Amino acid sequence: MSHKFRILTLTLLSTALTFSLSAHGVDSQPRRIVTGWIPYYSVKTVIPFIKKLPTSVVATPGAPVTCEPNEYSPEDNAALNASYLYTNKDLMREVMPFWFTLKSPTLIRDDYTTGNPSWPMADTLCLIRKTGLKIIPTMTDGTDELVLAGYLAKAETRTTIVKSIVDLVNKNGFDGIDLDFEGFAFVDANTTWAKTAPNWVLFIKELSAQLHASQKILSVSTPYAFNPSEKQKGYTVYAWAEIASSIDRLRIMTYDYSVAKPGPIGPIEWSEKTLQYALSIMPASKVFIGLPGYGRDWITAVVGTCPVSAPPGLTVGAKAAVFKMNYANAKAAIDLATPVFDVKNSEATYSYVQSFNGVSAKGAATTCTV
């Protein structure tokens, strides 16, 4: 078999959350526990781009943006109410617009406006608020290697970054901010982590104090970490234990376990191990696990020479194709395959082959099996 397909099942989410909630006790009533990112490049997949009807009323400068039903056509109101965000709002308690990038202590890049120039952010935010969901935007690190670590090493620039973030939150009326600063983990060398971690902790404590003074939420999204007593410690630069009392959300990236080579995406044992550590140092109410809503399709073998008409990139080791979880059953049917549940990893997987016939670059008949 030359293709290897794998997709995470919902078992991971239910198992891990069952462990999390039972460890600290639960309320008698069900709680909305799901949150999710809204990338700037795919806003329209969760909420339609609708525009207000023409009006002769001149907006008062500085007045709050409104988005009442009578400001839109019946068709647009229907589209809004049928949207992914509106029809699933009962399952969620907050959303995280993936719209901002930190470029310097005084510059936070607005990726939303660049990606959606004809639909004002204020209108989008107004429509999202109509759902009753909290809005906690995610901010990524857009600096080069060790640049952000250098900023955090200086008290003055740390404070400047804190001010820039707090100003952004207050100006837009956000409910808080989520920090997705992955450069520490995947750009900076791990030999720098011991030096960066204490400055990161100081930064988080300062930002937390400023946000909490205005009843705002501080969330951080990080790769996994394990108990320091373990041989494998994970991404210690994020110092979970030291920031636990300062943050309101810890969003653990329990996915992408296998990327370059075929394997599980978020194996259950690995996910539970990092979850157990998180629960040992902070309340379960702060801990969120990341559920990958996607599958990967790896090429594991190519036999023969593929024709020029075959799709590009049919080579062993090529970047795996990625697709949405809700396409998994349809894909399996197309591939004439039956997914098999992998009990150890709590994921479903299958292998399949495809053949391509045609001519080579020199015009000769050729066939390959992938």
VOGU-3710 file (C-alpha; in Angstrom, 3 decimals, decimal comma):
1> mshkfriltl> 0,000/0,000/0,000  1,458/3,338/-0,938  -0,793/5,985/0,571  -1,241/6,307/4,312  -4,239/8,254/5,533  -4,923/9,133/9,139  -7,461/11,270/10,899  -8,036/11,924/14,566  -11,414/10,842/15,878  -13,573/12,545/18,447
11> tllstaltfs> -12,539/9,898/20,956  -9,551/12,021/21,941  -11,727/14,978/22,817  -14,255/13,031/24,831  -11,711/10,903/26,670  -9,431/13,756/27,598  -12,243/16,009/28,692  -13,777/13,246/30,761  -10,469/12,879/32,555  -10,108/16,619/32,961
21> lsahgvdsqp> -13,534/17,215/34,407  -13,612/14,189/36,674  -10,255/15,138/38,151  -11,611/18,349/39,666  -15,351/17,730/39,844  -18,054/19,048/37,539  -21,171/21,129/37,783  -24,474/19,294/37,562  -25,420/21,195/34,412  -23,697/20,762/31,029
31> rrivtgwipy> -21,257/23,502/30,142  -20,285/24,979/26,809  -16,616/24,080/26,596  -15,690/24,431/22,937  -13,737/27,319/21,498  -12,172/27,786/18,093  -10,006/29,955/15,896  -11,329/32,116/13,051  -8,348/32,757/10,736  -8,326/36,085/8,917
41> ysvktvipfi> -8,138/34,259/5,576  -11,283/32,170/6,124  -13,711/34,437/7,967  -16,357/33,892/5,300  -16,403/30,139/5,963  -17,992/30,739/9,375  -19,892/33,990/8,871  -21,093/35,529/5,566  -19,802/38,780/4,162  -22,977/40,840/4,327
51> kklptsvvat> -23,259/44,576/3,823  -25,710/47,045/5,248  -28,549/48,484/3,207  -28,067/52,016/1,865  -29,206/54,704/4,297  -29,430/58,479/4,383  -28,534/58,573/8,063  -25,060/59,966/8,644  -23,140/57,994/11,245  -21,953/59,992/14,233
61> pgapvtcepn> -18,148/59,959/14,458  -17,016/57,723/17,305  -20,456/56,165/17,795  -20,571/52,376/18,374  -21,045/50,275/15,255  -24,480/48,666/15,007  -25,627/45,554/13,148  -29,360/45,207/13,746  -31,475/42,944/11,495  -33,248/45,947/9,927
71> eyspednaal> -29,898/47,165/8,607  -29,597/44,148/6,293  -31,699/42,561/3,576  -33,894/39,537/4,379  -31,581/37,403/2,268  -28,503/38,523/4,200  -30,230/37,972/7,536  -31,150/34,464/6,432  -27,561/33,780/5,360  -26,267/35,060/8,690
81> nasylytnkd> -28,640/32,917/10,741  -27,748/29,860/8,650  -23,996/30,429/8,982  -21,633/28,004/10,697  -21,008/30,383/13,594  -24,660/31,154/14,284  -25,909/27,571/13,967  -23,183/26,250/16,286  -23,075/29,028/18,860  -24,845/26,840/21,423
91> lmrevmpfwf> -21,787/24,555/21,471  -19,254/27,290/22,141  -18,497/29,892/24,751  -15,871/31,960/22,942  -14,144/32,431/19,610  -10,578/33,409/18,831  -10,143/35,550/15,715  -6,694/34,725/14,344  -6,160/38,284/13,178  -3,083/39,886/14,746
101> tlksptlird> 0,705/39,552/14,554  3,230/41,169/16,884  5,983/42,759/14,778  7,674/45,029/17,333  6,973/46,451/20,802  4,841/49,202/19,252  3,530/47,469/16,117  0,774/44,864/16,046  -0,059/43,993/12,451  -3,747/43,850/11,535
111> dyttgnpswp> -4,028/40,774/9,305  -7,829/40,910/9,197  -8,004/44,184/7,273  -5,332/43,044/4,815  -7,227/39,838/4,113  -10,720/41,386/4,080  -10,328/44,954/2,787  -13,972/45,397/1,771  -15,545/44,250/5,044  -14,726/46,456/8,056
121> madtlclirk> -13,522/44,618/11,147  -15,946/46,576/13,327  -18,905/45,177/11,375  -17,587/41,625/11,667  -17,031/41,989/15,400  -20,528/43,399/15,850  -22,080/40,395/14,112  -19,958/37,968/16,143  -21,010/39,681/19,382  -24,645/39,077/18,439
131> tglkiiptmt> -24,023/35,387/19,142  -23,243/36,139/22,775  -19,807/34,533/22,453  -16,739/36,052/24,043  -14,161/37,370/21,567  -10,553/36,597/22,497  -8,302/37,237/19,475  -5,131/35,248/18,958  -1,864/37,109/18,407  1,132/35,400/16,815
141> dgtdelvlag> 4,831/36,246/16,915  5,910/37,814/13,628  9,510/38,547/14,613  12,712/36,789/13,563  14,817/34,357/15,564  15,418/35,489/19,159  13,970/38,963/18,494  10,955/38,560/20,769  13,119/36,855/23,380  15,343/39,931/23,252
151> ylakaetrtt> 12,383/42,270/23,713  11,210/40,345/26,764  14,689/40,442/28,274  14,383/44,210/28,753  11,913/45,629/31,267  11,213/48,696/29,135  10,323/46,809/25,961  8,350/44,224/27,956  6,203/47,007/29,346  5,822/48,561/25,897
161> ivksivdlvn> 4,539/45,283/24,461  2,120/44,947/27,369  0,786/48,444/26,686  0,391/47,735/22,955  -1,601/44,575/23,654  -3,800/46,143/26,333  -4,502/49,136/24,083  -5,543/46,792/21,244  -7,898/44,876/23,536  -9,505/47,983/25,009
171> kngfdgidld> -9,792/49,869/21,716  -11,723/47,026/20,079  -13,700/45,951/23,129  -12,253/42,445/23,084  -12,858/40,142/26,028  -9,161/39,375/26,257  -6,186/38,195/24,217  -4,631/34,841/23,354  -0,861/34,647/22,820  0,360/32,113/20,267
181> fegfafvdan> 4,085/32,888/20,392  5,462/29,758/18,726  8,778/31,305/17,738  10,249/30,353/21,108  9,492/26,687/20,380  10,092/26,346/16,650  12,459/29,171/15,655  14,679/29,833/18,668  17,080/27,037/19,636  16,100/25,036/22,705
191> ttwaktapnw> 19,434/26,000/24,249  17,968/29,506/24,695  14,874/28,397/26,592  16,365/28,527/30,069  17,256/32,183/29,501  13,958/33,105/27,836  11,574/31,399/30,275  12,078/33,745/33,283  11,523/36,808/31,081  8,426/35,205/29,576
201> vlfikelsaq> 7,078/34,677/33,105  7,708/38,332/34,000  5,948/39,413/30,811  2,920/37,189/31,467  2,593/38,425/35,047  2,743/42,068/33,949  0,272/41,556/31,106  -2,041/39,568/33,363  -2,152/42,339/35,951  -3,022/44,946/33,324
211> lhasqkilsv> -5,715/42,836/31,656  -7,288/41,638/34,880  -7,539/45,230/36,092  -10,110/45,680/33,302  -11,693/42,230/33,769  -10,083/40,960/30,576  -8,961/37,384/29,886  -5,386/36,244/29,273  -4,981/33,045/27,286  -1,837/31,341/25,996
221> stpyafnpse> -1,588/28,678/23,291  1,518/26,504/23,450  2,911/23,147/22,363  2,888/20,313/24,868  4,841/20,064/28,096  5,339/17,175/30,495  6,091/16,918/34,180  9,679/18,145/34,708  10,457/14,869/36,464  9,932/13,036/33,163
231> kqkgytvyaw> 12,844/12,288/30,844  10,982/13,989/27,987  9,965/17,439/29,200  8,418/19,055/26,120  8,518/22,792/25,494  9,667/24,035/28,886  10,203/27,591/27,627  6,524/28,343/28,296  6,958/27,658/32,036  3,412/26,447/32,669
241> aeiassidrl> 3,802/26,076/36,411  5,184/29,592/36,805  2,434/31,280/34,753  -0,460/29,094/35,943  -1,762/31,598/38,485  -1,560/34,494/36,005  -3,380/33,045/33,006  -7,066/32,262/32,486  -6,679/29,799/29,606  -3,996/27,297/28,615
251> rimtydysva> -4,643/25,969/25,132  -2,456/22,931/24,493  -1,523/22,044/20,910  -2,322/18,344/21,174  -1,943/17,791/17,434  0,736/17,590/14,716  2,492/14,734/16,494  3,300/13,403/13,016  3,850/15,812/10,152  6,734/14,860/7,850
261> kpgpigpiew> 6,305/11,094/8,255  3,159/8,939/8,493  1,896/8,459/12,020  -0,719/9,527/14,538  -1,751/13,178/14,570  -2,635/13,384/18,245  -2,141/10,001/19,934  -4,297/9,631/23,010  -1,537/8,541/25,415  0,643/11,509/24,442
271> sektlqyals> -2,281/13,904/24,746  -3,357/12,560/28,132  0,195/12,772/29,442  0,473/16,504/28,774  -3,082/17,021/30,004  -2,295/15,262/33,274  0,653/17,563/33,855  -1,434/20,661/33,132  -4,119/19,499/35,558  -1,531/18,939/38,272
281> impaskvfig> -0,524/22,615/38,287  -3,732/24,522/37,496  -7,527/24,134/37,714  -9,157/22,064/34,976  -11,323/25,071/34,088  -8,249/26,766/32,626  -7,143/23,868/30,430  -8,195/23,417/26,805  -6,957/20,664/24,501  -6,509/21,200/20,779
291> lpgygrdwit> -8,547/18,937/18,521  -7,224/18,768/14,953  -10,183/18,955/12,644  -8,176/17,533/9,763  -6,570/14,418/8,319  -3,264/13,863/6,529  -2,545/11,801/3,425  1,084/10,702/3,074  2,738/9,135/0,007  4,751/6,137/1,180
301> avvgtcpvsa> 5,796/4,520/-2,125  5,855/5,230/-5,864  6,287/2,363/-8,326  7,074/3,177/-11,963  7,353/6,542/-13,708  4,393/8,859/-13,436  3,034/10,468/-16,629  3,166/14,220/-17,138  -0,611/14,322/-16,714  -0,391/13,005/-13,138
311> ppgltvgaka> -0,812/15,463/-10,263  2,447/17,209/-9,324  4,391/16,239/-6,225  3,870/12,461/-6,362  7,086/11,564/-4,577  7,883/9,720/-1,378  8,420/12,216/1,403  6,339/14,928/-0,258  4,356/17,166/2,064  1,205/15,349/3,112
321> avfkmnyana> -2,100/16,561/1,751  -4,350/17,983/4,469  -8,141/18,066/4,460  -11,038/18,644/6,836  -12,295/15,986/9,211  -15,838/16,221/7,868  -14,511/15,024/4,487  -13,001/11,814/5,921  -15,857/9,422/5,147  -16,292/10,760/1,627
331> kaaidlatpv> -12,554/10,482/0,990  -12,477/6,888/2,200  -15,312/6,048/-0,197  -13,494/7,712/-3,095  -10,311/5,817/-2,210  -12,280/2,526/-1,996  -10,902/1,995/1,485  -12,300/1,026/4,863  -10,877/3,027/7,781  -9,579/0,942/10,681
341> fdvknseaty> -9,713/2,257/14,223  -6,289/2,315/15,862  -7,088/1,559/19,506  -3,624/2,455/20,791  -3,669/5,962/19,342  -7,450/6,425/19,298  -7,409/7,381/15,637  -8,703/5,966/12,363  -6,366/5,126/9,507  -6,229/3,307/6,173
351> syvqsfngvs> -3,923/2,724/3,215  -4,819/2,796/-0,471  -3,250/2,928/-3,941  -3,824/4,967/-7,072  -2,575/4,302/-10,597  -1,832/6,908/-13,261  -1,513/6,121/-16,976  -0,290/8,393/-19,751  2,892/9,475/-21,462  6,251/10,608/-20,147
361> akgaattctv> 7,931/13,922/-20,941  9,490/12,152/-23,948  6,136/10,934/-25,215  6,510/7,287/-24,230  3,665/5,375/-22,610  4,139/5,081/-18,857  2,335/4,052/-15,687  2,914/4,603/-12,002  1,245/3,330/-8,866  1,232/5,625/-5,841
//
